């Protein structure tokens, strides 16, 4: 048999002489002749003389079936080791005979197999891959035409094609139509590259990660970067693909971040913060935990570093800058810095617009950034700005045909409209929500949360209490730690109050404020809880003057209702004069109360009501707008004037009727009445002391006592409160 195998070293024997030797061998015996030629031998010159079949590497490599045959123990010989499973050996060796034999010995060693393979492998590639381009593909985690088209070798040479790697036996068929690089081949190549060009290894790994990412295999790219400790390309891919990973599986993103070692986290604040944020990722998505420590922005060094770095990144707005900005605003919300988060959200929105104008940002990332910016503005009670952010997020989501983000934006727009008292727009957003929400898989429950809160509000606006309760039954019985917990709490408190249980509503609000002291400071949460609490007090008949009504239109309307119930038209008109009413609902309620104050309380008739209440028959009118008039005993008039139908009157008549008792003025001493009069004259504390021939400290004490009795903090408050009490 050896006589039929000819070795040809073209450096020692030219093609003509070798062809004669082949002819002599063929003439002496029948059958084929095998030729093993050196790498650069001109084999086509010989093929032109003698018909032949050119074999490539795959012809001499073993298949899994052939390895199985080879692994069979000889008759009477020792059994092969358990590690000699043919498929396992094939995946390790790719069928290279020297490596297969090393794994079929009684005590196999992958290290020995690698040592047996490296010399023939490198000899094989020596002439075929002189620049080491094929060897660089050993850093690629997967092999496909798409990945290789995106691969840019660190050497600067063109990337090999999939066919080239298969021909040279560097990758093998996996039996399912795909390709893999045998692990021993990969180890040999990467070891060689590490030894020959250690300074280029990082670039090779980066090129492999970037190619895999650009081919759409984001998770594989991140896994590869994490496995090789390539944290710079890891950070880059993470920033570019944050939206995709976040919306597809937040828990997977959390698991990836958890693999970053502590020394790396210590150098990259944003990754540490991202890991903290993603720690709250669950099966349905991400819910940031409520702040648990006293927020102190001035002492928060992490917030300061994130703010400074975000400002630098925004100078060149792109996807990475936007992803970093999302980390910043999420951290600020997580830490209870709600006002700062809203300001940072404004800067993030500018960066998103800049990135969209210049092009280097994905549409899903831009959409999710607008959504999170809207959340920060929403929690800061900057509702008009939040609406702009949510609307932008919706437009981007629709442009990118992203159902999850479209549903999320619609859900939040619906709740925002409800918080603005705009229930018809809220219903319109909810009608659009059903389609994309039905196509959302993972995260559907979280996305629908705001939509359910909006549906409950819309039912409440129509005084459909049973309908509101049915919607809220889909949510936890009591507010959980969802970021819109305060919206849930407000709805529960309003329902309990409207069902005639204001005491439970007040207790619920007080308990939540006690248990969530820092989250309750968010401007939206503070407003919603305050409005629910004061409404419960009003219905329960325990309301004194509502603190802070001068800055809140809803509270001002409640204060006006309280004053009218106690017969104080002057107090009601004062509460109706400021602040400017924001939102359709507050304007409508204020108009009705003003009509009542000027007509009913003025001349004892209700003739002015129909004109003011006419708007309630238009599409924007809501039954809940009439609740304050019902509390004032106007339901018969509303029915008589045809402002409400019999069915609506039935709903309104089921509301609890508050017993509003006149608030008793405080009892002032003669000295307190005296300093009150001097306050009216505009005197300072020093002037009062000179006028009354008393010390300034005595006047100070008398003023302090006066303020305490009036519930005032300064002179203007004291004068206003005194006027309120008729003092």
C-alpha positions as CSV (number, residue, x, y, z in Angstrom):
1,X,0.0,0.0,0.0
2,X,2.8,2.4,0.8
3,X,4.0,2.0,-2.8
4,X,0.8,3.5,-4.0
5,X,1.2,6.7,-1.9
6,X,3.7,9.2,-3.3
7,X,5.2,12.2,-1.4
8,X,6.0,15.3,-3.5
9,X,8.1,18.1,-2.3
10,X,8.0,20.6,-5.2
11,X,11.1,22.3,-3.9
12,X,13.2,19.2,-4.7
13,X,11.3,17.8,-7.7
14,X,9.7,19.7,-10.5
15,X,6.3,18.9,-12.0
16,X,7.7,17.2,-15.1
17,X,9.9,14.8,-13.2
18,X,7.1,14.0,-10.7
19,X,4.6,13.4,-13.5
20,X,7.0,10.7,-14.9
21,X,7.2,9.1,-11.5
22,X,3.4,9.0,-11.3
23,X,3.3,7.4,-14.8
24,X,5.7,4.7,-13.8
25,X,3.7,3.8,-10.7
26,X,0.5,3.6,-12.7
27,X,2.1,1.4,-15.3
28,X,3.6,-1.1,-12.8
29,X,0.3,-1.8,-11.0
30,X,-3.4,-1.4,-11.6
31,X,-5.4,1.0,-9.3
32,X,-5.1,4.6,-8.2
33,X,-2.1,6.4,-6.8
34,X,-2.4,8.8,-3.9
35,X,-0.2,11.9,-4.0
36,X,0.6,14.0,-0.9
37,X,2.0,17.3,-2.2
38,X,3.7,20.1,-0.4
39,X,1.7,23.3,0.0
40,X,3.0,25.2,-3.0
41,X,3.3,22.3,-5.4
42,X,1.9,23.0,-8.9
43,X,-0.6,20.2,-8.7
44,X,-2.5,21.4,-11.8
45,X,0.5,20.7,-14.0
46,X,0.4,17.0,-12.9
47,X,-3.4,16.9,-13.2
48,X,-3.0,18.1,-16.9
49,X,-1.0,14.9,-17.6
50,X,-2.8,12.3,-15.4
51,X,-6.6,12.3,-14.8
52,X,-7.1,12.8,-11.1
53,X,-9.4,13.9,-8.3
54,X,-8.2,16.8,-6.1
55,X,-9.0,16.2,-2.5
56,X,-9.5,18.9,0.1
57,X,-9.1,18.8,3.8
58,X,-12.7,17.6,4.4
59,X,-11.9,14.5,2.5
60,X,-9.3,13.4,5.1
61,X,-11.2,14.5,8.2
62,X,-13.4,12.0,10.1
63,X,-17.2,12.3,10.4
64,X,-19.0,11.6,13.7
65,X,-20.0,8.2,12.3
66,X,-16.4,7.3,11.4
67,X,-15.2,8.4,14.9
68,X,-17.9,6.1,16.3
69,X,-16.4,3.2,14.3
70,X,-12.9,4.1,15.4
71,X,-14.0,4.3,19.0
72,X,-15.2,0.7,19.0
73,X,-12.8,-1.3,21.3
74,X,-10.9,-4.1,19.6
75,X,-12.1,-7.7,20.3
76,X,-11.0,-8.6,23.8
77,X,-9.5,-5.1,24.3
78,X,-10.3,-2.6,27.1
79,X,-13.5,-0.5,26.8
80,X,-13.2,3.1,25.5
81,X,-13.5,5.9,28.1
82,X,-17.0,7.5,28.6
83,X,-15.6,10.7,27.2
84,X,-15.2,9.0,23.8
85,X,-18.8,9.8,22.8
86,X,-18.4,10.2,19.0
87,X,-20.5,13.4,18.8
88,X,-18.6,15.0,21.7
89,X,-15.3,14.0,20.1
90,X,-16.4,15.4,16.7
91,X,-17.4,18.7,18.3
92,X,-14.0,19.0,20.0
93,X,-11.8,17.9,17.1
94,X,-13.8,18.4,13.9
95,X,-12.5,15.0,12.8
96,X,-8.8,15.8,12.8
97,X,-7.3,12.3,13.1
98,X,-4.4,13.1,15.4
99,X,-6.7,14.8,17.9
100,X,-9.3,12.1,17.7
101,X,-6.7,9.4,18.5
102,X,-5.5,11.4,21.5
103,X,-9.0,11.4,22.9
104,X,-9.6,7.7,22.3
105,X,-6.8,6.5,24.6
106,X,-7.6,5.0,28.0
107,X,-6.8,8.2,29.8
108,X,-7.8,11.0,27.4
109,X,-6.6,14.6,27.9
110,X,-7.9,17.6,25.9
111,X,-4.5,19.2,26.5
112,X,-2.7,16.3,24.9
113,X,-5.2,16.4,22.0
114,X,-4.5,20.1,21.5
115,X,-0.7,19.5,21.6
116,X,-1.1,16.7,19.0
117,X,-3.2,19.0,16.7
118,X,-1.4,22.3,16.8
119,X,1.6,21.3,14.6
120,X,-0.3,19.8,11.7
121,X,-2.9,22.5,11.9
122,X,-0.4,25.3,11.7
123,X,1.5,23.5,9.0
124,X,-1.7,23.2,7.1
125,X,-2.5,26.9,7.4
126,X,1.0,28.1,6.9
127,X,0.7,28.5,3.1
128,X,-3.1,28.9,3.0
129,X,-3.4,31.7,5.6
130,X,-0.1,33.6,5.5
131,X,-1.6,36.8,7.1
132,X,-3.5,35.0,9.8
133,X,-6.9,36.3,8.7
134,X,-8.5,32.9,8.9
135,X,-7.0,32.3,12.3
136,X,-8.6,35.6,13.5
137,X,-12.0,34.0,12.9
138,X,-11.3,31.8,15.9
139,X,-12.6,34.7,18.1
140,X,-16.0,34.6,16.3
141,X,-18.6,32.8,18.5
142,X,-20.7,31.9,15.5
143,X,-20.2,31.3,11.8
144,X,-22.6,32.4,9.1
145,X,-22.5,34.5,5.9
146,X,-24.1,37.4,7.8
147,X,-21.4,37.4,10.5
148,X,-18.5,37.0,8.1
149,X,-19.9,39.8,6.0
150,X,-19.7,42.1,9.0
151,X,-16.3,40.8,10.2
152,X,-13.4,43.3,9.9
153,X,-10.1,41.5,10.8
154,X,-7.7,43.5,13.0
155,X,-5.0,42.8,10.4
156,X,-6.9,45.0,7.9
157,X,-7.2,42.2,5.3
158,X,-10.6,41.2,3.8
159,X,-12.5,38.7,5.8
160,X,-12.6,35.1,4.5
161,X,-15.9,33.7,3.2
162,X,-17.8,30.9,4.9
163,X,-16.8,28.6,2.0
164,X,-13.1,29.3,2.5
165,X,-13.2,28.3,6.2
166,X,-15.1,25.1,5.4
167,X,-12.6,24.2,2.6
168,X,-9.7,24.6,4.9
169,X,-11.4,22.5,7.6
170,X,-11.5,25.3,10.2
171,X,-15.3,25.0,10.5
172,X,-17.4,21.9,10.2
173,X,-21.0,21.1,9.4
174,X,-23.1,20.8,12.6
175,X,-25.7,18.5,10.9
176,X,-28.5,21.1,11.1
177,X,-27.4,23.4,8.2
178,X,-25.1,25.4,10.4
179,X,-21.4,25.6,11.1
180,X,-19.1,25.4,14.1
181,X,-15.4,25.7,14.8
182,X,-14.1,22.7,16.7
183,X,-13.0,23.7,20.2
184,X,-9.5,22.3,19.9
185,X,-9.1,24.1,16.6
186,X,-10.2,27.3,18.3
187,X,-7.9,26.8,21.2
188,X,-4.9,26.2,19.0
189,X,-5.5,29.2,16.8
190,X,-6.2,31.6,19.7
191,X,-3.1,30.3,21.6
192,X,-1.0,30.9,18.5
193,X,-2.4,34.4,18.0
194,X,-1.9,35.3,21.7
195,X,1.7,34.3,21.4
196,X,2.5,35.9,18.0
197,X,0.5,39.2,18.4
198,X,-0.6,39.8,22.0
199,X,-1.0,43.5,21.4
200,X,-3.7,42.7,18.7
201,X,-5.8,40.3,20.7
202,X,-8.1,43.0,22.2
203,X,-8.7,44.3,18.7
204,X,-9.5,40.8,17.4
205,X,-12.0,40.2,20.2
206,X,-13.6,43.6,19.6
207,X,-13.9,42.9,15.8
208,X,-15.5,39.6,16.6
209,X,-18.0,41.1,19.1
210,X,-18.9,44.0,16.7
211,X,-19.4,41.7,13.7
212,X,-21.7,39.4,15.7
213,X,-23.6,42.4,17.0
214,X,-24.0,44.0,13.5
215,X,-25.2,40.6,12.2
216,X,-28.1,40.9,14.7
217,X,-26.9,38.4,17.2
218,X,-26.8,40.8,20.1
219,X,-27.1,38.3,23.0
220,X,-24.3,36.2,21.5
221,X,-22.1,39.3,21.1
222,X,-22.6,40.3,24.7
223,X,-22.0,36.7,25.9
224,X,-18.7,36.6,23.9
225,X,-17.5,39.9,25.3
226,X,-18.4,38.9,28.9
227,X,-16.7,35.5,28.5
228,X,-13.5,37.1,27.2
229,X,-13.6,40.0,29.7
230,X,-13.8,42.5,26.8
231,X,-15.7,45.1,28.8
232,X,-15.2,48.0,26.4
233,X,-17.0,46.4,23.5
234,X,-19.5,44.9,26.0
235,X,-20.3,48.5,27.1
236,X,-20.5,49.7,23.5
237,X,-22.9,47.0,22.4
238,X,-24.9,47.4,25.6
239,X,-25.4,51.1,25.0
240,X,-26.3,50.6,21.3
241,X,-28.8,47.7,22.0
242,X,-30.2,48.8,25.4
243,X,-33.7,49.3,24.1
244,X,-33.8,46.0,22.3
245,X,-32.6,44.1,25.3
246,X,-34.8,46.0,27.7
247,X,-38.0,45.4,25.8
248,X,-37.3,41.8,24.9
249,X,-36.2,40.4,28.3
250,X,-35.1,42.7,31.1
251,X,-34.1,39.7,33.2
252,X,-31.6,38.6,30.6
253,X,-30.1,42.1,30.6
254,X,-29.8,41.9,34.4
255,X,-28.0,38.5,34.2
256,X,-25.5,40.0,31.7
257,X,-24.8,43.0,33.9
258,X,-24.3,40.7,36.9
259,X,-21.3,39.1,35.2
260,X,-19.3,42.3,35.2
261,X,-16.6,42.0,37.8
262,X,-16.4,44.4,40.7
263,X,-13.1,46.1,39.5
264,X,-14.8,47.0,36.3
265,X,-17.9,48.3,38.0
266,X,-15.7,50.4,40.3
267,X,-14.4,52.3,37.2
268,X,-17.8,52.6,35.4
269,X,-20.4,54.3,37.5
270,X,-23.1,53.9,34.8
271,X,-22.7,50.1,34.7
272,X,-23.0,49.9,38.5
273,X,-26.1,52.0,38.4
274,X,-27.5,50.0,35.5
275,X,-27.0,46.8,37.5
276,X,-28.8,48.4,40.5
277,X,-31.6,49.5,38.3
278,X,-31.9,46.1,36.5
279,X,-31.9,44.3,39.9
280,X,-35.7,45.0,39.9
281,X,-36.3,43.3,36.6
282,X,-39.0,40.6,36.8
283,X,-40.9,38.3,34.4
284,X,-43.1,41.1,33.3
285,X,-40.4,43.8,32.9
286,X,-38.8,46.4,35.0
287,X,-40.3,48.1,38.1
288,X,-37.9,50.5,39.9
289,X,-38.1,50.2,43.7
290,X,-39.3,53.1,45.6
291,X,-36.6,55.3,47.3
292,X,-35.8,53.9,50.8
293,X,-33.3,56.5,52.1
294,X,-33.6,60.2,52.6
295,X,-32.8,61.9,49.3
296,X,-30.0,64.5,49.4
297,X,-29.0,65.6,46.0
298,X,-26.2,67.9,47.2
299,X,-24.4,65.0,48.9
300,X,-25.1,62.4,46.1
301,X,-21.7,62.1,44.4
302,X,-23.0,59.4,42.0
303,X,-25.7,61.8,40.7
304,X,-23.1,64.5,40.2
305,X,-20.7,62.2,38.3
306,X,-23.5,61.0,36.1
307,X,-24.7,64.5,35.4
308,X,-21.3,65.7,34.4
309,X,-20.6,62.7,32.2
310,X,-24.0,63.0,30.5
311,X,-23.4,66.6,29.7
312,X,-20.1,65.7,28.0
313,X,-21.7,62.8,26.1
314,X,-24.6,65.1,24.9
315,X,-22.0,67.2,23.1
316,X,-22.0,64.4,20.5
317,X,-25.6,63.1,20.6
318,X,-25.9,59.5,19.5
319,X,-27.2,56.2,20.7
320,X,-24.6,55.8,23.4
321,X,-25.2,59.2,24.8
322,X,-28.9,58.6,24.9
323,X,-28.4,55.2,26.6
324,X,-26.2,56.9,29.2
325,X,-28.8,59.6,29.8
326,X,-31.4,56.9,30.4
327,X,-29.2,55.5,33.2
328,X,-28.9,58.9,34.7
329,X,-32.6,59.7,34.9
330,X,-33.4,56.2,36.1
331,X,-30.9,56.6,38.9
332,X,-32.3,60.0,39.9
333,X,-35.8,58.5,40.1
334,X,-34.5,55.5,42.0
335,X,-32.9,57.8,44.5
336,X,-36.0,60.0,45.0
337,X,-34.5,63.1,43.1
338,X,-37.7,63.7,41.2
339,X,-37.2,67.3,40.3
340,X,-33.7,66.7,39.2
341,X,-34.8,63.7,37.2
342,X,-37.3,65.9,35.3
343,X,-34.6,68.5,34.5
344,X,-32.3,65.7,33.3
345,X,-35.2,64.3,31.2
346,X,-35.4,67.6,29.4
347,X,-31.7,67.4,28.5
348,X,-32.2,63.7,27.4
349,X,-35.0,64.7,25.1
350,X,-32.7,67.3,23.4
351,X,-30.1,64.6,23.0
352,X,-32.6,62.2,21.4
353,X,-33.6,64.9,18.9
354,X,-30.0,65.6,18.1
355,X,-29.3,61.9,17.6
356,X,-32.3,61.5,15.4
357,X,-31.2,64.5,13.3
358,X,-27.7,63.1,12.8
359,X,-28.9,59.5,12.4
360,X,-26.7,57.4,14.8
361,X,-29.5,56.0,17.0
362,X,-32.0,53.2,16.6
363,X,-35.7,54.0,16.6
364,X,-36.5,51.7,19.5
365,X,-33.8,53.3,21.7
366,X,-35.1,56.8,20.9
367,X,-38.7,55.7,21.7
368,X,-37.8,54.1,25.0
369,X,-35.7,57.2,26.0
370,X,-38.7,59.4,25.3
371,X,-40.9,57.1,27.4
372,X,-38.6,57.3,30.3
373,X,-38.2,61.0,30.0
374,X,-42.0,61.3,30.0
375,X,-42.1,59.2,33.2
376,X,-39.7,61.6,35.0
377,X,-41.8,64.6,33.9
378,X,-45.0,62.9,34.8
379,X,-43.8,62.1,38.3
380,X,-42.6,65.7,38.6
381,X,-46.2,66.7,37.8
382,X,-45.0,68.5,34.6
383,X,-47.9,67.0,32.7
384,X,-47.8,69.0,29.5
385,X,-44.1,68.3,29.0
386,X,-44.7,64.6,29.8
387,X,-47.4,64.5,27.2
388,X,-45.0,65.8,24.5
389,X,-42.5,63.1,25.5
390,X,-45.0,60.3,25.4
391,X,-46.4,61.5,22.1
392,X,-42.9,61.5,20.6
393,X,-42.3,58.0,22.0
394,X,-45.6,56.8,20.3
395,X,-44.7,58.3,17.0
396,X,-41.3,56.6,17.0
397,X,-42.7,53.3,18.1
398,X,-45.2,53.4,15.3
399,X,-42.5,54.3,12.8
400,X,-40.5,51.3,14.0
401,X,-43.5,49.0,14.1
402,X,-42.7,48.2,17.8
403,X,-45.9,46.9,19.5
404,X,-44.4,46.8,23.0
405,X,-43.3,50.5,22.9
406,X,-46.5,51.6,21.1
407,X,-48.7,49.9,23.8
408,X,-46.5,51.4,26.5
409,X,-46.8,54.9,25.1
410,X,-50.6,54.7,24.6
411,X,-51.1,53.3,28.1
412,X,-49.2,56.2,29.6
413,X,-50.9,58.8,27.4
414,X,-54.2,57.5,28.6
415,X,-53.3,57.8,32.2
416,X,-51.7,61.2,31.7
417,X,-55.0,62.5,30.1
418,X,-56.9,61.2,33.1
419,X,-54.6,63.0,35.4
420,X,-55.3,66.2,33.5
421,X,-59.1,65.6,33.7
422,X,-59.3,65.1,30.0
423,X,-61.3,61.9,29.9
424,X,-62.4,61.9,26.3
425,X,-58.8,62.0,25.1
426,X,-58.1,59.3,27.6
427,X,-60.8,57.1,26.1
428,X,-59.4,57.7,22.7
429,X,-55.9,56.6,23.7
430,X,-57.4,53.5,25.3
431,X,-59.3,52.6,22.1
432,X,-56.0,52.7,20.2
433,X,-54.3,50.6,22.9
434,X,-56.1,47.3,22.4
435,X,-54.5,46.5,19.1
436,X,-50.8,46.7,19.9
437,X,-51.4,45.4,23.4
438,X,-52.9,42.2,22.0
439,X,-49.7,41.6,20.2
440,X,-47.4,42.0,23.2
441,X,-46.1,38.9,24.9
442,X,-43.6,39.3,27.7
443,X,-44.3,42.5,29.7
444,X,-48.0,42.8,28.8
445,X,-49.1,43.0,32.4
446,X,-46.7,45.8,33.1
447,X,-47.5,47.7,30.0
448,X,-51.3,47.5,30.6
449,X,-51.0,48.8,34.2
450,X,-51.3,52.5,33.3
451,X,-54.1,51.6,30.8
452,X,-56.0,49.9,33.6
453,X,-55.6,52.9,35.9
454,X,-56.8,55.2,33.1
455,X,-59.9,52.9,32.4
456,X,-60.7,53.0,36.1
457,X,-60.5,56.8,36.0
458,X,-62.8,57.0,32.9
459,X,-65.3,54.8,34.7
460,X,-65.1,57.0,37.8
461,X,-65.6,60.1,35.6
462,X,-69.0,58.6,34.5
463,X,-69.6,57.7,38.2
464,X,-69.7,54.1,37.2
465,X,-68.3,52.9,40.5
466,X,-68.9,49.3,39.8
467,X,-67.1,49.6,36.5
468,X,-64.1,51.3,38.2
469,X,-64.0,48.6,40.8
470,X,-64.1,45.8,38.2
471,X,-61.0,47.3,36.4
472,X,-59.1,47.8,39.7
473,X,-59.8,44.2,40.6
474,X,-57.2,43.3,38.0
475,X,-54.6,45.1,40.1
476,X,-53.3,44.3,43.6
477,X,-55.9,44.9,46.3
478,X,-53.6,47.6,47.8
479,X,-51.0,49.7,46.1
480,X,-47.8,47.8,45.5
481,X,-44.4,49.3,44.6
482,X,-45.2,50.1,40.9
483,X,-44.0,53.6,40.2
484,X,-47.6,54.7,39.6
485,X,-48.6,53.5,43.0
486,X,-49.9,56.9,44.0
487,X,-52.3,56.9,41.0
488,X,-53.6,53.5,42.2
489,X,-53.9,54.8,45.8
490,X,-55.8,57.9,44.7
491,X,-58.4,55.8,42.8
492,X,-58.9,53.5,45.8
493,X,-59.3,56.4,48.2
494,X,-61.8,58.2,45.9
495,X,-63.8,55.0,45.4
496,X,-64.0,54.4,49.2
497,X,-65.0,58.0,49.8
498,X,-67.7,57.8,47.1
499,X,-68.9,54.5,48.5
500,X,-69.5,56.4,51.8
501,X,-66.3,55.3,53.7
502,X,-64.1,58.4,53.9
503,X,-62.6,57.4,57.2
504,X,-60.9,54.4,55.6
505,X,-59.8,56.5,52.7
506,X,-58.1,59.0,55.0
507,X,-56.4,56.2,57.0
508,X,-55.1,54.6,53.8
509,X,-53.6,57.9,52.6
510,X,-52.0,58.6,56.0
511,X,-50.6,55.1,56.2
512,X,-49.1,55.3,52.7
513,X,-47.4,58.7,53.5
514,X,-46.0,57.2,56.7
515,X,-44.7,54.0,55.0
516,X,-43.4,55.7,51.9
517,X,-42.1,59.0,53.1
518,X,-39.7,59.7,50.3
519,X,-41.7,58.3,47.4
520,X,-44.6,60.5,48.7
521,X,-42.6,63.6,48.1
522,X,-42.7,63.1,44.3
523,X,-44.8,66.1,43.1
524,X,-47.4,63.9,41.4
525,X,-47.7,61.5,44.3
526,X,-48.0,64.4,46.8
527,X,-50.7,66.1,44.7
528,X,-52.8,62.9,44.1
529,X,-52.6,61.9,47.8
530,X,-53.4,65.4,49.0
531,X,-56.4,65.7,46.8
532,X,-57.7,62.3,47.8
533,X,-57.2,63.1,51.5
534,X,-59.0,66.4,51.4
535,X,-61.9,65.1,49.4
536,X,-62.3,62.4,52.0
537,X,-62.2,65.0,54.8
538,X,-64.8,67.1,52.9
539,X,-67.2,64.2,52.5
540,X,-66.6,63.1,56.1
541,X,-67.5,66.5,57.4
542,X,-64.2,67.0,59.2
543,X,-62.7,69.6,56.8
544,X,-61.1,72.8,58.1
545,X,-59.6,75.2,55.7
546,X,-57.6,73.3,53.1
547,X,-53.9,74.1,53.3
548,X,-52.2,74.9,50.0
549,X,-55.4,75.5,48.0
550,X,-53.8,78.7,46.6
551,X,-51.3,76.6,44.6
552,X,-53.6,73.7,43.5
553,X,-56.7,74.2,41.4
554,X,-58.4,70.9,42.5
555,X,-57.8,71.8,46.2
556,X,-59.1,75.4,45.5
557,X,-62.3,73.9,44.1
558,X,-62.7,71.7,47.2
559,X,-62.1,74.7,49.4
560,X,-64.7,76.7,47.5
561,X,-67.2,73.8,48.0
562,X,-66.3,73.7,51.7
563,X,-66.9,77.4,52.1
564,X,-70.2,77.3,50.3
565,X,-71.3,74.4,52.5
566,X,-70.6,76.5,55.5
567,X,-72.4,79.5,54.0
568,X,-69.2,81.6,53.3
569,X,-69.8,83.0,49.8
570,X,-66.9,85.4,50.3
571,X,-64.5,82.5,51.1
572,X,-65.7,80.5,48.1
573,X,-65.3,83.4,45.7
574,X,-61.8,83.9,47.1
575,X,-60.9,80.3,46.5
576,X,-62.4,80.5,43.0
577,X,-60.3,83.5,42.1
578,X,-57.0,81.7,42.2
579,X,-55.0,79.9,41.2
580,X,-55.7,79.7,37.4
581,X,-57.6,76.5,36.7
582,X,-55.6,73.9,34.8
583,X,-57.4,71.3,32.8
584,X,-60.9,70.9,31.5
585,X,-62.3,69.3,34.6
586,X,-61.1,71.9,37.1
587,X,-62.3,74.7,34.9
588,X,-65.7,73.1,34.6
589,X,-66.1,72.5,38.3
590,X,-64.9,76.1,39.1
591,X,-67.5,77.5,36.7
592,X,-70.3,75.5,38.3
593,X,-69.3,76.5,41.8
594,X,-69.0,80.2,40.8
595,X,-72.5,80.0,39.3
596,X,-73.8,78.5,42.5
597,X,-71.9,81.1,44.7
598,X,-73.2,84.1,42.7
599,X,-76.8,82.9,42.1
600,X,-78.0,80.3,44.6
601,X,-76.1,81.6,47.6
602,X,-76.7,85.2,46.4
603,X,-80.5,85.4,45.8
604,X,-81.7,82.0,46.7
605,X,-82.4,80.7,43.2
606,X,-80.6,78.3,40.9
607,X,-81.5,80.0,37.7
608,X,-77.9,80.5,36.7
609,X,-77.0,76.9,36.9
610,X,-78.3,75.8,33.4
611,X,-76.1,78.1,31.5
612,X,-72.9,77.1,33.4
613,X,-73.8,73.4,33.3
614,X,-74.7,73.4,29.6
615,X,-71.1,72.3,28.7
616,X,-71.8,69.0,30.4
617,X,-74.0,67.9,27.6
618,X,-71.2,68.4,25.1
619,X,-68.8,65.5,24.3
620,X,-66.2,66.8,26.9
621,X,-68.6,66.9,29.8
622,X,-68.4,64.4,32.6
623,X,-70.8,63.4,35.3
624,X,-68.1,63.7,38.0
625,X,-68.0,67.4,37.3
626,X,-71.3,67.7,39.1
627,X,-70.3,66.0,42.3
628,X,-69.5,69.2,44.2
629,X,-73.0,70.6,43.3
630,X,-74.6,67.4,44.5
631,X,-72.7,67.7,47.8
632,X,-74.2,71.2,48.1
633,X,-77.7,69.8,47.6
634,X,-78.3,70.9,44.0
635,X,-79.4,67.5,42.6
636,X,-83.1,68.4,42.4
637,X,-82.2,71.6,40.5
638,X,-79.9,69.6,38.1
639,X,-82.8,67.2,37.4
640,X,-85.4,70.0,37.1
641,X,-83.3,71.9,34.5
642,X,-82.7,68.7,32.5
643,X,-78.9,68.9,33.1
644,X,-78.9,65.2,34.1
645,X,-81.0,62.3,33.0
646,X,-82.9,60.1,35.4
647,X,-80.2,57.4,35.2
648,X,-77.5,60.0,35.9
649,X,-79.5,61.4,38.8
650,X,-79.8,57.9,40.2
651,X,-76.0,57.6,40.2
652,X,-75.6,61.0,41.7
653,X,-78.1,60.4,44.4
654,X,-76.1,57.4,45.6
655,X,-73.2,59.6,46.5
656,X,-72.6,60.3,50.2
657,X,-73.9,63.7,51.4
658,X,-71.4,65.5,53.6
659,X,-72.4,67.4,56.7
660,X,-70.5,70.6,56.4
661,X,-70.5,72.4,59.7
662,X,-69.4,76.0,60.1
663,X,-65.8,76.2,61.2
664,X,-65.5,78.0,64.6
665,X,-63.1,80.9,64.7
666,X,-60.2,80.8,67.2
667,X,-60.6,82.7,70.4
668,X,-58.1,85.6,70.6
669,X,-56.9,87.4,73.7
670,X,-57.1,91.2,73.8
671,X,-53.4,91.5,73.1
672,X,-53.6,89.1,70.2
673,X,-56.5,91.1,68.7
674,X,-54.5,94.3,69.2
675,X,-51.4,93.0,67.3
676,X,-53.7,91.6,64.6
677,X,-55.1,95.2,64.1
678,X,-51.6,96.6,64.0
679,X,-50.7,93.9,61.4
680,X,-53.6,95.2,59.3
681,X,-52.0,98.7,59.5
682,X,-48.8,97.3,58.0
683,X,-46.6,97.9,61.1
684,X,-43.4,96.0,61.6
685,X,-42.6,94.3,64.9
686,X,-40.4,97.2,66.0
687,X,-43.1,99.7,65.2
688,X,-45.6,97.6,67.2
689,X,-43.3,97.6,70.2
690,X,-42.9,101.4,70.1
691,X,-46.7,101.9,69.6
692,X,-47.7,99.6,72.5
693,X,-44.7,100.5,74.7
694,X,-43.8,96.9,75.0
695,X,-40.6,95.1,74.3
696,X,-40.0,93.7,70.8
697,X,-39.6,90.2,72.3
698,X,-43.1,90.5,73.9
699,X,-44.5,91.5,70.5
700,X,-42.7,88.5,68.9
701,X,-44.3,86.1,71.4
702,X,-47.8,87.6,70.9
703,X,-47.4,87.3,67.1
704,X,-46.3,83.7,67.5
705,X,-49.4,82.9,69.5
706,X,-51.6,84.7,67.0
707,X,-50.1,82.8,64.1
708,X,-50.5,79.4,65.9
709,X,-54.2,80.0,66.5
710,X,-54.9,81.1,63.0
711,X,-52.8,78.3,61.5
712,X,-50.6,80.8,59.7
713,X,-46.8,81.0,59.1
714,X,-46.4,84.6,58.1
715,X,-48.2,88.0,58.3
716,X,-50.0,87.7,55.0
717,X,-51.3,84.3,55.9
718,X,-52.5,85.5,59.2
719,X,-54.4,88.4,57.7
720,X,-56.0,86.1,55.1
721,X,-57.0,83.6,57.8
722,X,-58.4,86.3,60.0
723,X,-60.5,87.5,57.1
724,X,-61.7,83.9,56.6
725,X,-62.9,83.7,60.2
726,X,-64.4,87.1,60.1
727,X,-62.1,88.5,62.8
